[in-house]
């Protein structure tokens, strides 16, 4: 459980994974919007963000383990 007293020394560590698949989404900066939103949510929950895994311009039809950052995320476990 995350700390509820503001002490982050024992905060639960989380990884953030985000993905956009189209050039239009990439150009609109939606990967950065996802990252910003997830980072704020993690902080609000008292989590420490250990690593960020952004697959920018990668189709959702590609299995997670075949996406560059998805693979890196799975290998980090």
MOPAC internal coordinates of N, CA, C and O (Angstrom, degrees):
PM7 1SCF
backbone

  N    0.0000 0     0.00 0     0.00 0    0    0    0
  C    1.4461 1     0.00 0     0.00 0    1    0    0
  C    1.5158 1   109.21 1     0.00 0    2    1    0
  O    1.2310 1   120.85 1   -36.42 1    3    2    1
  N    1.3445 1   115.98 1   143.58 1    3    2    1
  C    1.4490 1   118.21 1   175.74 1    5    3    2
  C    1.5236 1   111.02 1   -70.22 1    6    5    3
  O    1.2310 1   121.41 1   -26.19 1    7    6    5
  N    1.3020 1   114.90 1   153.81 1    7    6    5
  C    1.4537 1   120.59 1   178.41 1    9    7    6
  C    1.5212 1   110.05 1   -67.26 1   10    9    7
  O    1.2310 1   120.52 1   -38.95 1   11   10    9
  N    1.3171 1   116.61 1   141.05 1   11   10    9
  C    1.4599 1   120.38 1   178.46 1   13   11   10
  C    1.5156 1   111.97 1  -107.68 1   14   13   11
  O    1.2310 1   119.83 1  -177.64 1   15   14   13
  N    1.3162 1   117.92 1     2.36 1   15   14   13
  C    1.4612 1   120.50 1  -177.88 1   17   15   14
  C    1.5246 1   113.06 1  -107.27 1   18   17   15
  O    1.2310 1   120.06 1  -165.54 1   19   18   17
  N    1.3263 1   117.49 1    14.46 1   19   18   17
  C    1.4529 1   121.12 1   178.98 1   21   19   18
  C    1.5122 1   114.13 1    85.39 1   22   21   19
  O    1.2310 1   119.59 1   173.29 1   23   22   21
  N    1.3049 1   118.39 1    -6.71 1   23   22   21
  C    1.4588 1   122.57 1   179.02 1   25   23   22
  C    1.5152 1   108.69 1   -81.90 1   26   25   23
  O    1.2310 1   119.90 1   -64.90 1   27   26   25
  N    1.3451 1   117.79 1   115.10 1   27   26   25
  C    1.4570 1   121.23 1  -178.12 1   29   27   26
  C    1.5174 1   112.92 1   -99.97 1   30   29   27
  O    1.2310 1   119.65 1  -172.17 1   31   30   29
  N    1.3431 1   118.27 1     7.83 1   31   30   29
  C    1.4553 1   119.88 1  -178.30 1   33   31   30
  C    1.5221 1   111.77 1   -65.06 1   34   33   31
  O    1.2310 1   119.97 1   152.28 1   35   34   33
  N    1.3201 1   117.65 1   -27.72 1   35   34   33
  C    1.4532 1   121.24 1   178.20 1   37   35   34
  C    1.5226 1   111.54 1  -116.08 1   38   37   35
  O    1.2310 1   120.58 1  -152.25 1   39   38   37
  N    1.3304 1   116.50 1    27.75 1   39   38   37
  C    1.4584 1   120.78 1  -179.50 1   41   39   38
  C    1.5197 1   110.16 1   -63.79 1   42   41   39
  O    1.2310 1   121.51 1   -36.79 1   43   42   41
  N    1.2975 1   114.71 1   143.21 1   43   42   41
  C    1.4561 1   119.97 1   175.65 1   45   43   42
  C    1.5222 1   108.40 1   -68.49 1   46   45   43
  O    1.2310 1   120.79 1   -44.13 1   47   46   45
  N    1.3218 1   116.10 1   135.87 1   47   46   45
  C    1.4591 1   121.67 1  -178.81 1   49   47   46
  C    1.5182 1   109.48 1   -93.72 1   50   49   47
  O    1.2310 1   121.07 1   -41.84 1   51   50   49
  N    1.3374 1   115.56 1   138.16 1   51   50   49
  C    1.4558 1   121.42 1  -179.74 1   53   51   50
  C    1.5209 1   109.60 1  -131.64 1   54   53   51
  O    1.2310 1   121.21 1   -22.42 1   55   54   53
  N    1.3137 1   115.28 1   157.58 1   55   54   53
  C    1.4595 1   122.39 1   172.64 1   57   55   54
  C    1.5194 1   107.63 1  -110.00 1   58   57   55
  O    1.2310 1   120.75 1   -35.17 1   59   58   57
  N    1.3248 1   116.16 1   144.83 1   59   58   57
  C    1.4577 1   121.36 1   178.11 1   61   59   58
  C    1.5219 1   109.02 1  -109.91 1   62   61   59
  O    1.2310 1   120.79 1   -52.70 1   63   62   61
  N    1.3235 1   116.10 1   127.30 1   63   62   61
  C    1.4604 1   121.13 1   176.62 1   65   63   62
  C    1.5161 1   107.97 1  -119.78 1   66   65   63
  O    1.2310 1   120.77 1   -50.03 1   67   66   65
  N    1.3197 1   116.13 1   129.97 1   67   66   65
  C    1.4430 1   120.45 1   176.05 1   69   67   66
  C    1.5251 1   109.27 1  -138.56 1   70   69   67
  O    1.2310 1   121.78 1   -24.44 1   71   70   69
  N    1.3545 1   114.19 1   155.56 1   71   70   69
  C    1.4619 1   119.07 1  -176.80 1   73   71   70
  C    1.5127 1   109.62 1  -150.76 1   74   73   71
  O    1.2310 1   121.19 1   -39.53 1   75   74   73
  N    1.3164 1   115.32 1   140.47 1   75   74   73
  C    1.4623 1   122.37 1   166.05 1   77   75   74
  C    1.5156 1   106.13 1  -129.48 1   78   77   75
  O    1.2310 1   121.31 1   -29.84 1   79   78   77
  N    1.3307 1   115.09 1   150.16 1   79   78   77
  C    1.4570 1   117.27 1  -173.51 1   81   79   78
  C    1.5192 1   114.47 1  -111.87 1   82   81   79
  O    1.2310 1   119.31 1   156.05 1   83   82   81
  N    1.3042 1   118.92 1   -23.95 1   83   82   81
  C    1.4592 1   118.83 1  -173.71 1   85   83   82
  C    1.5208 1   112.35 1  -105.86 1   86   85   83
  O    1.2310 1   121.20 1   -23.03 1   87   86   85
  N    1.3194 1   115.32 1   156.97 1   87   86   85
  C    1.4589 1   121.21 1   175.48 1   89   87   86
  C    1.5233 1   109.75 1   -60.59 1   90   89   87
  O    1.2310 1   120.44 1   141.65 1   91   90   89
  N    1.3309 1   116.77 1   -38.35 1   91   90   89
  C    1.4610 1   121.28 1  -179.82 1   93   91   90
  C    1.5286 1   110.49 1   -60.88 1   94   93   91
  O    1.2310 1   120.56 1   134.84 1   95   94   93
  N    1.3435 1   116.54 1   -45.16 1   95   94   93
  C    1.4636 1   120.38 1   178.16 1   97   95   94
  C    1.5257 1   110.35 1   -65.50 1   98   97   95
  O    1.2310 1   120.75 1   140.12 1   99   98   97
  N    1.3139 1   116.18 1   -39.88 1   99   98   97
  C    1.4661 1   120.36 1   180.00 1  101   99   98
  C    1.5222 1   109.58 1   -62.68 1  102  101   99
  O    1.2310 1   120.76 1   133.26 1  103  102  101
  N    1.3316 1   116.15 1   -46.74 1  103  102  101
  C    1.4603 1   120.62 1  -178.66 1  105  103  102
  C    1.5239 1   111.94 1   -65.63 1  106  105  103
  O    1.2310 1   120.20 1   150.63 1  107  106  105
  N    1.3327 1   117.22 1   -29.37 1  107  106  105
  C    1.4674 1   121.17 1   179.88 1  109  107  106
  C    1.5275 1   111.90 1   -78.77 1  110  109  107
  O    1.2310 1   120.30 1   173.09 1  111  110  109
  N    1.3105 1   117.04 1    -6.91 1  111  110  109
  C    1.4634 1   120.60 1   178.13 1  113  111  110
  C    1.5136 1   113.90 1    76.49 1  114  113  111
  O    1.2310 1   120.16 1  -154.83 1  115  114  113
  N    1.3322 1   117.30 1    25.17 1  115  114  113
  C    1.4620 1   118.57 1  -176.06 1  117  115  114
  C    1.5286 1   112.78 1   -68.28 1  118  117  115
  O    1.2310 1   119.72 1   155.75 1  119  118  117
  N    1.3168 1   118.14 1   -24.25 1  119  118  117
  C    1.4665 1   119.04 1   177.54 1  121  119  118
  C    1.5356 1   109.35 1   -66.46 1  122  121  119
  O    1.2310 1   120.43 1   141.56 1  123  122  121
  N    1.3269 1   116.78 1   -38.44 1  123  122  121
  C    1.4620 1   120.45 1   177.90 1  125  123  122
  C    1.5281 1   110.52 1   -69.37 1  126  125  123
  O    1.2310 1   120.19 1   142.31 1  127  126  125
  N    1.3238 1   117.24 1   -37.69 1  127  126  125
  C    1.4655 1   120.42 1   176.97 1  129  127  126
  C    1.5242 1   110.59 1   -62.96 1  130  129  127
  O    1.2310 1   120.50 1   138.42 1  131  130  129
  N    1.3411 1   116.66 1   -41.58 1  131  130  129
  C    1.4662 1   120.23 1   177.11 1  133  131  130
  C    1.5219 1   110.46 1   -62.20 1  134  133  131
  O    1.2310 1   120.85 1   135.07 1  135  134  133
  N    1.3222 1   115.98 1   -44.93 1  135  134  133
  C    1.4601 1   120.68 1  -179.23 1  137  135  134
  C    1.5243 1   110.94 1   -61.71 1  138  137  135
  O    1.2310 1   120.58 1   133.93 1  139  138  137
  N    1.3217 1   116.49 1   -46.07 1  139  138  137
  C    1.4639 1   120.44 1   179.62 1  141  139  138
  C    1.5249 1   111.28 1   -60.94 1  142  141  139
  O    1.2310 1   120.83 1   134.97 1  143  142  141
  N    1.3261 1   116.01 1   -45.03 1  143  142  141
  C    1.4605 1   121.24 1  -178.91 1  145  143  142
  C    1.5276 1   111.54 1   -64.10 1  146  145  143
  O    1.2310 1   120.52 1   133.72 1  147  146  145
  N    1.3235 1   116.62 1   -46.28 1  147  146  145
  C    1.4652 1   120.57 1  -179.96 1  149  147  146
  C    1.5253 1   111.85 1   -65.87 1  150  149  147
  O    1.2310 1   120.56 1   141.94 1  151  150  149
  N    1.3260 1   116.54 1   -38.06 1  151  150  149
  C    1.4584 1   120.49 1   178.81 1  153  151  150
  C    1.5265 1   110.69 1   -64.40 1  154  153  151
  O    1.2310 1   120.58 1   136.17 1  155  154  153
  N    1.3414 1   116.50 1   -43.83 1  155  154  153
  C    1.4696 1   119.91 1   177.17 1  157  155  154
  C    1.5176 1   111.02 1   -62.57 1  158  157  155
  O    1.2310 1   120.18 1   137.99 1  159  158  157
  N    1.3305 1   117.26 1   -42.01 1  159  158  157
  C    1.4678 1   121.01 1  -179.25 1  161  159  158
  C    1.5304 1   110.70 1   -64.79 1  162  161  159
  O    1.2310 1   120.61 1   136.80 1  163  162  161
  N    1.3200 1   116.44 1   -43.20 1  163  162  161
  C    1.4678 1   119.98 1   178.50 1  165  163  162
  C    1.5242 1   110.33 1   -60.43 1  166  165  163
  O    1.2310 1   120.28 1   135.70 1  167  166  165
  N    1.3310 1   117.07 1   -44.30 1  167  166  165
  C    1.4589 1   120.80 1   179.27 1  169  167  166
  C    1.5253 1   110.98 1   -62.98 1  170  169  167
  O    1.2310 1   120.36 1   138.15 1  171  170  169
  N    1.3218 1   116.92 1   -41.85 1  171  170  169
  C    1.4632 1   121.07 1  -179.99 1  173  171  170
  C    1.5267 1   111.30 1   -63.22 1  174  173  171
  O    1.2310 1   120.52 1   150.55 1  175  174  173
  N    1.3106 1   116.61 1   -29.45 1  175  174  173
  C    1.4659 1   121.35 1   179.72 1  177  175  174
  C    1.5333 1   112.29 1   -89.56 1  178  177  175
  O    1.2310 1   120.38 1   176.98 1  179  178  177
  N    1.3236 1   116.88 1    -3.02 1  179  178  177
  C    1.4556 1   120.80 1   179.24 1  181  179  178
  C    1.5104 1   113.92 1    82.86 1  182  181  179
  O    1.2310 1   119.95 1  -162.25 1  183  182  181
  N    1.3370 1   117.70 1    17.75 1  183  182  181
  C    1.4588 1   121.45 1   179.71 1  185  183  182
  C    1.5214 1   110.76 1   -89.63 1  186  185  183
  O    1.2310 1   121.09 1   -31.26 1  187  186  185
  N    1.3053 1   115.53 1   148.74 1  187  186  185
  C    1.4604 1   122.47 1   171.63 1  189  187  186
  C    1.5233 1   107.64 1   -96.01 1  190  189  187
  O    1.2310 1   120.04 1   -53.28 1  191  190  189
  N    1.3257 1   117.52 1   126.72 1  191  190  189
  C    1.4648 1   121.18 1   178.00 1  193  191  190
  C    1.5295 1   107.71 1   -80.39 1  194  193  191
  O    1.2310 1   121.22 1   -67.34 1  195  194  193
  N    1.3158 1   115.26 1   112.66 1  195  194  193
  C    1.4586 1   121.02 1  -177.42 1  197  195  194
  C    1.5257 1   112.04 1   -83.16 1  198  197  195
  O    1.2310 1   120.73 1   144.48 1  199  198  197
  N    1.3327 1   116.22 1   -35.52 1  199  198  197
  C    1.4676 1   120.34 1  -176.59 1  201  199  198
  C    1.5205 1   108.68 1  -161.04 1  202  201  199
  O    1.2310 1   121.06 1   -27.30 1  203  202  201
  N    1.3313 1   115.57 1   152.70 1  203  202  201
  C    1.4560 1   122.39 1   178.36 1  205  203  202
  C    1.5219 1   107.65 1  -121.08 1  206  205  203
  O    1.2310 1   120.84 1   -45.70 1  207  206  205
  N    1.3271 1   116.00 1   134.30 1  207  206  205
  C    1.4606 1   123.25 1  -176.92 1  209  207  206
  C    1.5297 1   109.35 1  -124.92 1  210  209  207
  O    1.2310 1   119.39 1   -87.02 1  211  210  209
  N    1.3464 1   118.77 1    92.98 1  211  210  209
  C    1.4565 1   121.30 1  -178.53 1  213  211  210
  C    1.5339 1   112.85 1  -100.44 1  214  213  211
  O    1.2310 1   120.24 1   -67.35 1  215  214  213
  N    1.3069 1   117.15 1   112.65 1  215  214  213
  C    1.4662 1   120.94 1   172.84 1  217  215  214
  C    1.5215 1   106.99 1   -94.86 1  218  217  215
  O    1.2310 1   120.68 1   -79.69 1  219  218  217
  N    1.3092 1   116.30 1   100.31 1  219  218  217
  C    1.4551 1   123.10 1  -175.37 1  221  219  218
  C    1.5246 1   109.70 1   -99.21 1  222  221  219
  O    1.2310 1   120.76 1   -64.60 1  223  222  221
  N    1.3257 1   116.16 1   115.40 1  223  222  221
  C    1.4583 1   120.82 1   179.11 1  225  223  222
  C    1.5152 1   113.54 1    83.46 1  226  225  223
  O    1.2310 1   120.04 1  -150.36 1  227  226  225
  N    1.3242 1   117.52 1    29.64 1  227  226  225
  C    1.4621 1   122.25 1  -179.06 1  229  227  226
  C    1.5269 1   109.26 1  -114.83 1  230  229  227
  O    1.2310 1   120.20 1   -54.64 1  231  230  229
  N    1.3048 1   117.22 1   125.36 1  231  230  229
  C    1.4582 1   122.41 1  -177.39 1  233  231  230
  C    1.5258 1   112.27 1   -62.26 1  234  233  231
  O    1.2310 1   121.35 1   -38.83 1  235  234  233
  N    1.3301 1   115.02 1   141.17 1  235  234  233
  C    1.4605 1   120.70 1   175.20 1  237  235  234
  C    1.5140 1   112.57 1   -68.40 1  238  237  235
  O    1.2310 1   120.06 1   165.89 1  239  238  237
  N    1.3386 1   117.49 1   -14.11 1  239  238  237
  C    1.4562 1   121.13 1   177.80 1  241  239  238
  C    1.5295 1   111.76 1   -74.24 1  242  241  239
  O    1.2310 1   120.75 1   163.48 1  243  242  241
  N    1.3128 1   116.18 1   -16.52 1  243  242  241
  C    1.4669 1   121.03 1   178.59 1  245  243  242
  C    1.5254 1   107.94 1   -83.26 1  246  245  243
  O    1.2310 1   119.71 1   -51.90 1  247  246  245
  N    1.3203 1   118.16 1   128.10 1  247  246  245
  C    1.4765 1   120.08 1   179.28 1  249  247  246
  C    1.5307 1   111.69 1   -57.99 1  250  249  247
  O    1.2310 1   120.84 1   -32.59 1  251  250  249
  N    1.3134 1   116.00 1   147.41 1  251  250  249
  C    1.4632 1   121.88 1  -177.06 1  253  251  250
  C    1.5226 1   112.01 1   -51.09 1  254  253  251
  O    1.2310 1   119.93 1   136.61 1  255  254  253
  N    1.3114 1   117.73 1   -43.39 1  255  254  253
  C    1.4653 1   120.19 1  -176.47 1  257  255  254
  C    1.5334 1   113.02 1   -69.59 1  258  257  255
  O    1.2310 1   120.01 1   169.68 1  259  258  257
  N    1.3380 1   117.58 1   -10.32 1  259  258  257
  C    1.4642 1   120.89 1   177.92 1  261  259  258
  C    1.5296 1   112.15 1  -102.42 1  262  261  259
  O    1.2310 1   119.85 1   175.26 1  263  262  261
  N    1.3108 1   117.89 1    -4.74 1  263  262  261
  C    1.4626 1   122.12 1   176.33 1  265  263  262
  C    1.5282 1   107.63 1   -85.76 1  266  265  263
  O    1.2310 1   119.45 1   -40.04 1  267  266  265
  N    1.3294 1   118.66 1   139.96 1  267  266  265
  C    1.4784 1   119.92 1  -176.29 1  269  267  266
  C    1.5315 1   113.59 1   -52.14 1  270  269  267
  O    1.2310 1   119.91 1   125.70 1  271  270  269
  N    1.3106 1   117.78 1   -54.30 1  271  270  269
  C    1.4633 1   120.26 1  -177.88 1  273  271  270
  C    1.5279 1   111.95 1   -76.93 1  274  273  271
  O    1.2310 1   120.42 1   149.07 1  275  274  273
  N    1.3209 1   116.81 1   -30.93 1  275  274  273
  C    1.4555 1   120.07 1   175.13 1  277  275  274
  C    1.5161 1   111.26 1   -61.36 1  278  277  275
  O    1.2310 1   121.09 1   136.75 1  279  278  277
  N    1.3101 1   115.53 1   -43.25 1  279  278  277
  C    1.4700 1   121.37 1   177.77 1  281  279  278
  C    1.5277 1   110.29 1   -62.79 1  282  281  279
  O    1.2310 1   121.06 1   134.95 1  283  282  281
  N    1.3409 1   115.58 1   -45.05 1  283  282  281
  C    1.4694 1   120.12 1   179.70 1  285  283  282
  C    1.5428 1   110.35 1   -61.51 1  286  285  283
  O    1.2310 1   120.74 1   139.50 1  287  286  285
  N    1.3199 1   116.20 1   -40.50 1  287  286  285
  C    1.4681 1   120.58 1   177.58 1  289  287  286
  C    1.5164 1   110.16 1   -61.44 1  290  289  287
  O    1.2310 1   119.85 1   130.48 1  291  290  289
  N    1.3107 1   117.89 1   -49.52 1  291  290  289
  C    1.4617 1   121.31 1  -178.34 1  293  291  290
  C    1.5313 1   111.93 1   -63.97 1  294  293  291
  O    1.2310 1   120.31 1   145.12 1  295  294  293
  N    1.3183 1   117.00 1   -34.88 1  295  294  293
  C    1.4653 1   120.17 1  -179.77 1  297  295  294
  C    1.5202 1   112.55 1   -74.53 1  298  297  295
  O    1.2310 1   120.34 1   162.59 1  299  298  297
  N    1.3281 1   116.96 1   -17.41 1  299  298  297
  C    1.4600 1   120.18 1  -177.51 1  301  299  298
  C    1.5146 1   112.72 1   -83.29 1  302  301  299
  O    1.2310 1   119.72 1   171.90 1  303  302  301
  N    1.3150 1   118.13 1    -8.10 1  303  302  301
  C    1.4682 1   121.00 1  -176.75 1  305  303  302
  C    1.4825 1   111.98 1   -66.81 1  306  305  303
  O    1.2310 1   120.10 1   180.00 1  307  306  305

